[in-house]
Amino acid sequence: MNAINCIAERMSIRSFKEDPVPESTLREVLTLAGRSPSYKNSQPWEVMVLSGARKAALTVEMTRLLESGAPQTPDLADPTSWPEAEEGRIHSLYQKRKETTGIDLADPSVIIRAKKANFAFYGAPHALYLYQDNSLSLWSLFDLGLFAQTLMLAAQAHGLGTVPQAFVTDYAAEIKQFLGIPTQKRLVLGLSIGYPNMESPANKLKTDRSPIDDFVRFVC
Ligand SMILES: Cc1cc2nc3c(=O)[nH]c(=O)nc-3n(C[C@H](O)[C@H](O)[C@H](O)COP(=O)(O)O)c2cc1C
């Protein structure tokens, strides 16, 4: 699969087959992700790959925290407001997701169900956590974003599906303790990874993008 196909065909996958991914494939995907550019080649990324009993236990723990009403402890704060253009795009996504999957993320009661599906890593056989030292600057956060995208494209090239997940960092303090990640690390992103179940309605959502003239200015 060439790079253009990988970029064009990647989409967030929210239903997976149970089949585990061979460790050699996960290693290849992570090796390719490690080719990402970074500020002064500092490579400010650390990854935990979770599978099997440990992943299942984390799902139980995050669900317990949610159901107990425990306060969230994310290392990256949830946005509280958005500029108009971005807010409009989020609204369009919610509308489209409601039409395609019946999930209305604007409805607070649905959010609980959606969070539980996130905490179960949408049935994926593996979950990845991306983290880095919290003394690193915003540039390093940017670098970790580049790493995440390279990882998702490399996974796509291997026939794997992924979804980046902020929700699975809601309880960062507890998750880090559970996984033995030092407190001075910031837990930036979770990702589910596995073979996509393309029969599922959850994977029927192909999101829109704004036309480039909405966000590009050619100047000469
Ligand atoms: C930083 C980040 C956090 C995200 N968090 C979640 C999440 O918690 N749960 C989820 O289902 N999708 C999550 N997504 C996926 C986005 O909703 C998705 O990328 C966006 O709607 C565009 O759709 P696409 O990935 O299918 O192109 C996240 C994406 C990013 C980049």
Ligand as a Chemical Component Dictionary entry (heavy atoms), coordinates in Angstrom:
data_LIG
# 
_chem_comp.id                   LIG 
_chem_comp.type                 NON-POLYMER 
_chem_comp.pdbx_formal_charge   0 
_chem_comp.three_letter_code    LIG 
# 
loop_
_chem_comp_atom.comp_id 
_chem_comp_atom.atom_id 
_chem_comp_atom.alt_atom_id 
_chem_comp_atom.type_symbol 
_chem_comp_atom.charge 
_chem_comp_atom.model_Cartn_x 
_chem_comp_atom.model_Cartn_y 
_chem_comp_atom.model_Cartn_z 
_chem_comp_atom.pdbx_ordinal 
LIG C1  C1  C 0 -6.014  13.754 19.959 1  
LIG C2  C2  C 0 -7.216  12.947 19.526 2  
LIG C3  C3  C 0 -8.074  12.443 20.492 3  
LIG C4  C4  C 0 -9.165  11.647 20.114 4  
LIG N1  N1  N 0 -9.939  11.071 21.072 5  
LIG C5  C5  C 0 -10.892 10.180 20.716 6  
LIG C6  C6  C 0 -11.558 9.421  21.720 7  
LIG O1  O1  O 0 -11.337 9.569  22.928 8  
LIG N2  N2  N 0 -12.452 8.500  21.311 9  
LIG C7  C7  C 0 -12.734 8.282  19.979 10 
LIG O2  O2  O 0 -13.559 7.419  19.665 11 
LIG N3  N3  N 0 -12.111 8.997  19.006 12 
LIG C8  C8  C 0 -11.192 9.924  19.339 13 
LIG N4  N4  N 0 -10.482 10.602 18.382 14 
LIG C9  C9  C 0 -10.762 10.354 16.960 15 
LIG C10 C10 C 0 -11.397 11.564 16.265 16 
LIG O3  O3  O 0 -12.761 11.659 16.618 17 
LIG C11 C11 C 0 -11.226 11.384 14.752 18 
LIG O4  O4  O 0 -9.842  11.366 14.447 19 
LIG C12 C12 C 0 -11.883 12.501 13.948 20 
LIG O5  O5  O 0 -13.279 12.496 14.148 21 
LIG C13 C13 C 0 -11.593 12.333 12.437 22 
LIG O6  O6  O 0 -12.042 11.067 12.019 23 
LIG P1  P1  P 0 -11.063 9.995  11.349 24 
LIG O7  O7  O 0 -9.982  9.678  12.333 25 
LIG O8  O8  O 0 -11.944 8.793  11.069 26 
LIG O9  O9  O 0 -10.490 10.591 10.103 27 
LIG C14 C14 C 0 -9.415  11.411 18.735 28 
LIG C15 C15 C 0 -8.546  11.945 17.769 29 
LIG C16 C16 C 0 -7.448  12.686 18.164 30 
LIG C17 C17 C 0 -6.490  13.185 17.096 31 
# 
loop_
_chem_comp_bond.comp_id 
_chem_comp_bond.atom_id_1 
_chem_comp_bond.atom_id_2 
_chem_comp_bond.value_order 
_chem_comp_bond.pdbx_ordinal 
LIG C1  C2  SING 1  
LIG C2  C3  SING 2  
LIG C2  C16 DOUB 3  
LIG C3  C4  DOUB 4  
LIG C4  N1  SING 5  
LIG C4  C14 SING 6  
LIG N1  C5  DOUB 7  
LIG C5  C6  SING 8  
LIG C5  C8  SING 9  
LIG C6  O1  DOUB 10 
LIG C6  N2  SING 11 
LIG N2  C7  SING 12 
LIG C7  O2  DOUB 13 
LIG C7  N3  SING 14 
LIG N3  C8  DOUB 15 
LIG C8  N4  SING 16 
LIG N4  C9  SING 17 
LIG N4  C14 SING 18 
LIG C9  C10 SING 19 
LIG C10 O3  SING 20 
LIG C10 C11 SING 21 
LIG C11 O4  SING 22 
LIG C11 C12 SING 23 
LIG C12 O5  SING 24 
LIG C12 C13 SING 25 
LIG C13 O6  SING 26 
LIG O6  P1  SING 27 
LIG P1  O7  DOUB 28 
LIG P1  O8  SING 29 
LIG P1  O9  SING 30 
LIG C14 C15 DOUB 31 
LIG C15 C16 SING 32 
LIG C16 C17 SING 33 
# 
